[in-house]
Amino acid sequence: MLSEIMEKGQLVPLETVLDMLRDAMLAKVDSSKGFLIDGYPREVQQGEEFERRIGQPTLLLYVDAGPETMTQRLLKRGETSGRVDDNKETIKKRLETYYKATEPVIALYEKRGIVRKVGQEWPAPSSPPLQQARWPRGHVAGLCCLPQGRLPAGQC
């Protein structure tokens, strides 16, 4: 069923994604210091459903780069990725959709005081601030949950 959905280019239902995520987290909860879910949530509903099904996040790491920087980086990626959607017109539409959906997510978690922003505006030859920051290995962006209450109790 899952492969059929993906082959058709459709989105996997949120409930299915969260069930898979929860199961993967439960499998590693005893040996993990925490979990970072890259690129999630992209919408407020995803964050709310995550909290209902899995637990409260302890951090949202926001890697912040402006639209011009993002466009240039995606165009550069397009030189070698072979992706047909790495062109200026499509990137502009994707970024508009991204900002429209994620700005409310950032605002929600900022109210809770758990957003940490890392600026990613830098000249090409210099070292990116994210690489200079002292984050635990693997932190890129997304919700970070620490298994304080062990997942079955509903607390990350």
C-alpha positions as CSV (number, residue, x, y, z in Angstrom):
1,M,0.0,0.0,0.0
2,L,2.7,2.5,1.0
3,S,4.8,1.8,-2.1
4,E,1.7,2.3,-4.3
5,I,1.0,5.7,-2.8
6,M,4.6,6.8,-3.3
7,E,4.8,5.4,-6.9
8,K,1.8,7.5,-7.8
9,G,3.5,10.6,-6.4
10,Q,0.9,11.0,-3.7
11,L,1.5,12.0,-0.1
12,V,1.6,9.3,2.5
13,P,-1.3,10.0,5.1
14,L,-0.1,11.9,8.2
15,E,-1.4,9.1,10.5
16,T,0.8,6.5,8.6
17,V,3.9,8.8,8.8
18,L,3.4,9.4,12.5
19,D,2.8,5.7,13.2
20,M,6.1,4.8,11.4
21,L,7.9,7.6,13.2
22,R,6.6,6.6,16.6
23,D,7.6,3.0,16.0
24,A,11.1,3.9,14.9
25,M,11.5,6.2,18.0
26,L,10.2,3.5,20.3
27,A,12.7,1.0,18.9
28,K,15.6,3.3,19.8
29,V,14.3,5.1,22.9
30,D,16.5,3.1,25.3
31,S,19.7,3.8,23.4
32,S,19.0,7.3,22.2
33,K,19.8,10.7,23.8
34,G,17.1,12.2,21.7
35,F,15.5,12.4,18.2
36,L,15.7,15.0,15.5
37,I,13.1,14.9,12.8
38,D,14.5,16.7,9.8
39,G,12.1,19.0,8.0
40,Y,9.2,18.4,10.3
41,P,6.6,19.8,10.9
42,R,6.0,21.7,7.7
43,E,2.4,22.7,8.8
44,V,0.8,23.5,12.2
45,Q,-1.5,20.5,11.8
46,Q,1.5,18.1,11.5
47,G,3.0,19.6,14.7
48,E,-0.3,19.3,16.6
49,E,-0.8,15.7,15.5
50,F,2.8,14.8,16.4
51,E,2.1,16.1,19.9
52,R,-1.2,14.1,20.2
53,R,0.3,10.9,19.0
54,I,3.9,11.0,20.1
55,G,4.7,13.8,22.6
56,Q,5.8,17.4,23.2
57,P,8.9,18.6,21.3
58,T,11.7,20.1,23.4
59,L,13.3,22.1,20.5
60,L,12.6,23.3,17.1
61,L,15.8,24.1,15.2
62,Y,15.2,26.6,12.5
63,V,17.9,26.9,9.8
64,D,17.2,30.4,8.5
65,A,18.3,31.5,5.0
66,G,16.6,34.1,2.9
67,P,14.7,33.4,-0.4
68,E,17.6,34.7,-2.6
69,T,20.1,32.5,-0.8
70,M,17.8,29.5,-1.0
71,T,17.2,30.0,-4.7
72,Q,20.9,30.2,-5.5
73,R,21.7,27.1,-3.5
74,L,18.9,25.1,-5.1
75,L,19.9,26.3,-8.6
76,K,23.5,25.2,-7.7
77,R,22.1,21.8,-6.6
78,G,20.2,21.6,-9.9
79,E,23.5,21.6,-11.8
80,T,24.3,18.1,-10.6
81,S,21.0,16.7,-9.1
82,G,19.2,16.1,-12.4
83,R,16.0,17.3,-10.7
84,V,13.6,18.9,-13.1
85,D,12.1,21.1,-10.3
86,D,15.5,22.8,-9.6
87,N,14.7,25.8,-11.8
88,K,14.0,29.4,-10.9
89,E,10.3,29.4,-11.6
90,T,9.6,26.2,-9.7
91,I,11.9,27.2,-6.8
92,K,10.0,30.5,-6.4
93,K,6.7,28.7,-6.2
94,R,8.1,26.1,-3.8
95,L,9.6,28.8,-1.5
96,E,6.3,30.7,-1.5
97,T,4.5,27.5,-0.5
98,Y,7.1,26.7,2.1
99,Y,7.0,30.2,3.8
100,K,3.2,30.3,3.8
101,A,3.0,26.9,5.5
102,T,6.0,27.2,7.9
103,E,5.7,30.7,9.2
104,P,2.7,29.7,11.4
105,V,4.7,26.7,12.7
106,I,7.7,28.9,13.7
107,A,5.3,31.3,15.4
108,L,3.6,28.5,17.3
109,Y,6.8,27.1,18.7
110,E,8.3,30.6,19.3
111,K,5.4,31.3,21.7
112,R,6.5,28.2,23.6
113,G,10.1,29.4,23.7
114,I,11.6,26.3,22.0
115,V,12.7,27.7,18.7
116,R,16.5,28.1,18.1
117,K,17.4,29.9,14.9
118,V,20.7,29.4,13.1
119,G,21.4,32.0,10.4
120,Q,22.6,30.4,7.2
121,E,23.6,33.5,5.2
122,W,27.3,33.3,4.4
123,P,29.6,33.9,1.4
124,A,30.3,30.7,-0.6
125,P,33.9,30.1,0.4
126,S,33.4,30.6,4.1
127,S,32.4,28.0,6.7
128,P,28.6,27.8,7.3
129,P,27.4,29.0,10.8
130,L,25.6,25.7,11.3
131,Q,28.9,23.8,11.0
132,Q,30.5,26.2,13.4
133,A,27.6,25.9,16.0
134,R,28.1,23.3,18.7
135,W,25.0,21.2,18.0
136,P,24.8,17.5,18.8
137,R,25.8,15.5,15.7
138,G,22.9,15.2,13.2
139,H,21.0,18.4,14.1
140,V,20.0,20.0,10.8
141,A,16.4,21.2,11.2
142,G,13.1,20.1,12.7
143,L,11.7,18.9,15.9
144,C,14.0,17.6,18.6
145,C,12.6,15.3,21.2
146,L,14.4,14.0,24.2
147,P,13.0,10.8,25.7
148,Q,12.5,12.2,29.1
149,G,9.2,10.6,30.0
150,R,9.8,7.7,27.6
151,L,7.5,7.9,24.6
152,P,4.7,5.6,25.8
153,A,3.9,8.2,28.5
154,G,3.3,10.8,25.8
155,Q,6.4,12.9,26.5
156,C,9.3,13.2,24.2
